[in-house]
């Protein structure tokens, strides 16, 4: 008897015996008989019946259980145990199992994909959060003021640098209105009309992107404005970015680079200038020697030799003055004035003729009309010299020609093709018949430090500096070149029409007249560390009738002025001296409240604004003279210092004076 049959037998016996007990009770009989022989027989009969019934139910029950197990396990049973199942059941069962398997596979793949997607989203969210944090940090720490505006003109974002530039928080100025912020930007510049026109022009077009040239703000710092459209990946414009960049430090570095390049240019000029200067010294020395050897009985011969020496000295002074004028150091932002470019061309010609081979032909071409530009004259001189020296270095060994021209032209702005407005420009042309520029080098000639010259002839900064200067002045540079035939460079600068005020120095007055002696009652303190200079200046001042006191340095001069008790009417003060310089001496005099008239002189170009600061509210120097100075110049300067008006009737010609010592007619070096 197996366990299955027992599981069937016991319920059948129990369900057969219990009804018998219930029937006996319903018939009103006592149940005591169940515990006797009758009960045993009844129970045995019920058990026997249950046993027979269980045997009859065992086989179909076993078959059903086997079939059910097979169905649940998915394994087909033997044929005898599954006869009760339909014939297509297992095919249907396999199809169902296949469907469920595919669904489980798809569900597993979907769960895996969902997990991977969720992981990627978490990673992307983390990276986006980090990128946004980094962008916020960069946006806040940027040294440029940034304003982000949407297509409707509302402010999306701005940074603290823009707040600093405006002077207030953006929210306080305009809320979300970008127009009010742009108006606040305009107020930061003295040239409001130009900034307003640029903003309006840029805002008028969705695709416009532009940058202003460096502009000086109200606080004298230098800024530039830039604007670019914001686009989606599809190219749709969704807003605009406005950027304010502080270019003050960059401008200082640019000026330093230009000064460095200028010194290189001076180095190239120095050789030719030294050669001419030696020739002039030879003429001076030779004429003075001949004057000494001329018999006293021939005063006209002595006078001729002295006049020749004086003329050579004047030429040497003009040569040094030209070089010093070019080499003077510009400070801060460039000072632009309305300047005649043709006059600058003449000054450049004076420098250039000393630095080229005499066999080179320099041709100058300029029209009759003046060519006015708003420019820093020193920087435009630097552009001219850079182009001319490059042309000089490219010339053949013989029959070299450099042509320099200035013309007034009308031209469209570069990049505007035929649609651009025609504007007036001044065009500077430098043309040579040198070896030309090869095709491989043409794209690089304006790169800083790019040069095809040897290290002794160039640094590669000439053309790049020239281009930067021209662009800074609102112009541009064009060039054409052909190998073996030469090059032509064209510089275009905006022309100023009908200027009201022109920075145009008149001719240098080196007239031969001096004032008559003023009398011995006026005392001049001569302060110079060079004994030969003091000697010649003392003779000049003595001839002019002044009483002269001498000091070899600034400290000695202060002692004489402040502590000696001498009555001193004016001071002729040199700048570069040991112990105490002329600057410190002047500053010390003014700091103690001494307003004695001072005439400053030096062999270097001096900035008058520097002495305005040193004056500390007291009178500045009466005059600033550049050595070597002439007797006439010295007379005029000291005449202003002691307030002795010159008498035109008493003026006389140096060449007719026989009382002046020969050295006094020369220029002081």
Buried (B, 14 or more C-beta within 10 A) or exposed (E): EEEBBEEBBEEBBEEBBEEBEEEBEEEEEEEEEBEEEEBEEBBEEBBEEBBEBBEEBBEEBBBBEBBEEBBEEEEBBEEEBBEEBEEEBBEEBEEEEEEEEEEEEEEEEEEEEEEEEEEEEEEEEEEEEEEEEEEEEEBEEBEBBBBBBBEEBEBBEBBBBBBEBBEEEBEEBBEBBBEBBBBBBBEBBEBEEBBBEBBEEBBEEEEEEEBBBBBBBEEEBBBBBBBBBBEEEEEEEEBBBBBBBBBBEEBBEBBEBBBEBBEBBBEBBBEBBEEBBEEBEEBBEBBBEBBEEBEEEEEEBBBBBBBBBBBBBBBBBEBBBBBBBBBBEBEEBBEBBBBBBBBBBEBBBBBBEBBBEEEBEBEBEBEEEBBBBBBBBBBBBBBBBBBBBBBBBBBBEEEBBBBBBBBBBEBBBEEEEEEEEEEEBBBBBBBBBBBBBEEEBBEEBBEBEBBBEEEEEBBBBBBBBBBBBBEBBBBBBEBBBEEEEBBBBBBBBBBBEEBEEBBBEEEEEEEBBBBBBBEEEBBBBBBBBBEEBBBBBBBBBBBBBBBBBBBBBBBBBBEBBEEEEEEBBBBBBBBEBEEBBBBBBBBBBBEEEBEBBBBBBBBEBBEEEEBEEBBEEBEBBBBBBBBBBBBBBBBBBBBBBBEBEBEEEEBEEBEEEEEBEBBBBBBBB
